[in-house]
Amino acid sequence: MLTLTILIPMLGALALTVLPSLGHATARIIAVATSTLSFLLLLIVWYQFDTSSGAPAFQAYAEAPWIPALGVFWRVGVDGMSLALSLMSGVLFIACIAWPMENPERPRAYYAWFLFLESVSLGLFMVLDLLIFYVFFDLSLVGMFFLIGRWGHGDAQGAALKFFIYTLAGSLAILLAIIGLVLTVDPITFDMRALIAAQPLAGMDLRGGLILLGFVLGFAVKAPLFPVHTWLPPAHVMAPGPVSAILAGVLLKMGTYGLVRIPFQMMRETFADYALPLAIVALASILWGAIVALGQTDLKRRIAYTSVNHMGYTVLGIAAAGALLNGAEGAREMALTGAVVEMVAHGLITGALFLIAGGFWARSGTYDMDAYGGLAKVAPRLTAAAVIAAFASLGLPGLAGFVAEVQIFVGTFAVFPVIAAIGLLGILITAALFLRLLQQVFFGDLPKAREGFADVSLREGSILAAILALVILIGIYPRWLLDLIGSASSAIIGS
Amino acid sequence: MPIGDVSPEIAIIVAAVLALLFAAFAPRRMQAGSALIALAGIAVAIVLVLGQLGETRFTFSGTWALDGASLWARLMILLGTAFCILLAPGWFRTDPRHGEYYTILLLGALGAMAMAGAGDLLQLTIAVLLSSVTGYTLAAWHRDWALSIEAGMKYFLMGALANALLITGVTLMLGLLGNTGYADIAASLRLGTGLSPLLFVGFALTLTGVAFKLGAVPAHAWLPDVAEGAPVPSAAFLTVVPKIGAAIALARLVQLVPPEFLGLRPLIAILAAATMTLGNLAAFWQDDIRRLIGWSSVAQAGYVLMAVTVLGLSPDALSALLAFIASYAIGNLAAFAVVAYLRGRTAIADYDGLAKRRPLVATVLVVSFLSLVGIPPTVGFLGKLALFMTTVDGGYTWLAVVAAANTVASLFYYARVMGRAYFNAPPEEIAVLDRSSGVAVLIGGIFVIGGAVLAGSAFTAFQLSQLLPG
């Protein structure tokens, strides 16, 4: 079932590449249909998923040999964390594929790359084989490279190249760390479940530290954390809106997901030893991301930097959850659940924000906030969507971001009280920067040039409404999501 | 005399002679018939090589090694040569000496096969010389084109020096060890007799001579010129086929010395690091795609040396070596097939918008480059993975880190070309060569992706292989 979920978008991509002379509309319909089909299969998996405490950690498991000589198998399976992330990715991909193209060139190739990226992203969250995880991790770079470079604007090629090289450096650090990790077990295996059970690095100081460093470095580039986040702003600014939404909503999660799945789960002892430095890096990202975002006058850059800030919260929660081997289970579980909810919430919220920003570019060709003002008069529906998304992003109670952040901070206070206290400053700054953004762009005087600014179309409006409805649903009734994610966090913390 | 043990090599010689005879008598328009003869000879040789599957022994009084390493290497050499032959008919159609080309190509392949199988220093010398002499001819085939002549001349001058060093080294080793057979040398070195600084010099000189064929530092300078100036089929051949033989020959030489003696392994590790770094840095701002592939091929030689470094230190070194050279050969040949199919266009500006005019060709170019970088799901990824694993396992983690840093750097110049092919606006029309090179492009692309999917059995086969004298 999971294999099929990964395969369907890939086949869709292939079909779009091979089938001759499809029109724009047909190509989009095929792409939306394919990604919806894959999402429906995911819903079935979710329906069958057992969240009770005695259930196996990884469900819907399947495997097939690939390179048995090296212990590499095609292994797929999900736990509550990966299922939640896959579902979120599924939603976001449908939304971004359905969103109108910013510059409608070569639509077939555009939708094919999107489906390719969807297949790769879902695959990354679902595989339970380290090597194939790495394969998908790298492939996501390839897909993104072509999407940004081909359909971006401005110096898109430069941004795409920077993104590719920067994140490949990170992924090679991960590759070396993976090799270091699997070589410690005999016979060699890349099976994540076996490695989680074996904890092969327990008691190895220097080697364990270096391997952890490799993983953390690689995932930090992808997440991204301060100070290896510098590829992010140009990539986001040059990319078209839907691509930015996927980059922020799905690809960044690969970094934080990887951080939990691999170093946290497979080398708990080493991870606990170095949790404090990781928390400090997370704190730096929270503050740096927030402060730099505040200083941006470019709409998209501002949103891009808030990603650094939000991923900082996530990593802070992860570091707090992994800081101890035993003790404070309740708080650590809460921190981890919060971190995963933050990944889901950030995916949806920032996805919506980037789609809105893409709409700005499509209408006016600029992201400069000074060029806008008073849009509430001409585009009330767009304003409503932007206000909800911005409030969700700054953590207003009743919206998804709040559920995540409150859990992260409550959990972290039990482990790193000082860091959590300083981290709260980040929330204040984020609130300020979003309020100022809303004030400047949507309220005040409407510039002459913007009087013809069109409100969201029906298609754009329904996509945003669907995403934001989920954001509100998670905000006011988070139980269903928390149960799913909580089943994974209690298994991870308890094991 | 166990003549059957060299039956594949005999098949190649026979095919070479037949191709030459045919070329001498056939009219100009039928010269391509020699290509068919050559392909037939290669097919026979492949069958005969496969018949040696599972053999692990010396033959011909210890001068010729039959083992897994030489078997797979010779198979790769034959397949690689056949692939280059596909590129040739279109390229040389107007060349009056077209038919003879295949004879020289087959003899070059024979030299590479002999390098892979050499079990004796003198045999190795002969193999290197055969491979070199044919190589000069192949590089300078276009007699009236300055760049081709320059490539041939540089190759020849470098080669003359390298071969002289090789012979000096062999002489020193013979004098100090009293023997040229690998089995005897290995036995006496294992006892620790005859170790001396002079022997180290002898080894170092011999290794340099073979490193010349591999295109490794310090004998690498010919590679970019040959890649740029030689006819594209020759360039594809010379940057791949002799390297396969040389890699096995080097591995065999290094394996003679127990890892703890003579400080040979650190030396090779340093050469590996220097080779990959130099190759990648030099490729950085190349605006000529053939030179770019040439320099990248230098860098790849550095990666090959990683596996040689940890021979005997990690059990998987040999299978990693085989996996990597196979993946390198596939990626590089596919890239050259694209260049040949596009009539050898060299400026990377000529690749603007290739994806729009020729999407399939652009795809093959991109996957072959991704394979050379080592990005999944290409064969290059698996080759590099095996290489990194064995290097870390053998205790040379720093070398793996250097290689990883180099991989990142190499992405820069490959991505420059990929970006141009996909993002820039195309020229009016892009001229292409003949159908047979188009087929080669397709085969190359299929191998780059398909090879990775079906790599499981290849890894199993490589792991069962041995390298004499083991």
Chai-1 contact restraints between the chains, C-beta under 6 A:
chainA,res_idxA,chainB,res_idxB,connection_type,confidence,min_distance_angstrom,max_distance_angstrom,comment,restraint_id
A,W66,B,G456,contact,1.0,0.0,6.0,A-B,restraint_1
A,I67,B,A455,contact,1.0,0.0,6.0,A-B,restraint_2
A,I67,B,G456,contact,1.0,0.0,6.0,A-B,restraint_3
A,I67,B,F459,contact,1.0,0.0,6.0,A-B,restraint_4
A,P68,B,G456,contact,1.0,0.0,6.0,A-B,restraint_5
A,A69,B,F459,contact,1.0,0.0,6.0,A-B,restraint_6
A,A69,B,T460,contact,1.0,0.0,6.0,A-B,restraint_7
A,A69,B,Q463,contact,1.0,0.0,6.0,A-B,restraint_8
A,V135,B,P376,contact,1.0,0.0,6.0,A-B,restraint_9
A,V135,B,P377,contact,1.0,0.0,6.0,A-B,restraint_10
A,D138,B,I375,contact,1.0,0.0,6.0,A-B,restraint_11
A,D138,B,P376,contact,1.0,0.0,6.0,A-B,restraint_12
A,G149,B,G419,contact,1.0,0.0,6.0,A-B,restraint_13
A,G149,B,F423,contact,1.0,0.0,6.0,A-B,restraint_14
A,R150,B,Y422,contact,1.0,0.0,6.0,A-B,restraint_15
A,R150,B,F423,contact,1.0,0.0,6.0,A-B,restraint_16
A,Q157,B,G419,contact,1.0,0.0,6.0,A-B,restraint_17
A,Q157,B,F423,contact,1.0,0.0,6.0,A-B,restraint_18
A,L161,B,A415,contact,1.0,0.0,6.0,A-B,restraint_19
A,F164,B,A415,contact,1.0,0.0,6.0,A-B,restraint_20
A,I165,B,L411,contact,1.0,0.0,6.0,A-B,restraint_21
A,I165,B,F412,contact,1.0,0.0,6.0,A-B,restraint_22
A,L168,B,V408,contact,1.0,0.0,6.0,A-B,restraint_23
A,L168,B,L411,contact,1.0,0.0,6.0,A-B,restraint_24
A,A169,B,V408,contact,1.0,0.0,6.0,A-B,restraint_25
A,L172,B,A404,contact,1.0,0.0,6.0,A-B,restraint_26
A,L172,B,T407,contact,1.0,0.0,6.0,A-B,restraint_27
A,L176,B,A404,contact,1.0,0.0,6.0,A-B,restraint_28
A,I179,B,F388,contact,1.0,0.0,6.0,A-B,restraint_29
A,I179,B,M389,contact,1.0,0.0,6.0,A-B,restraint_30
A,I179,B,V392,contact,1.0,0.0,6.0,A-B,restraint_31
A,L183,B,D393,contact,1.0,0.0,6.0,A-B,restraint_32
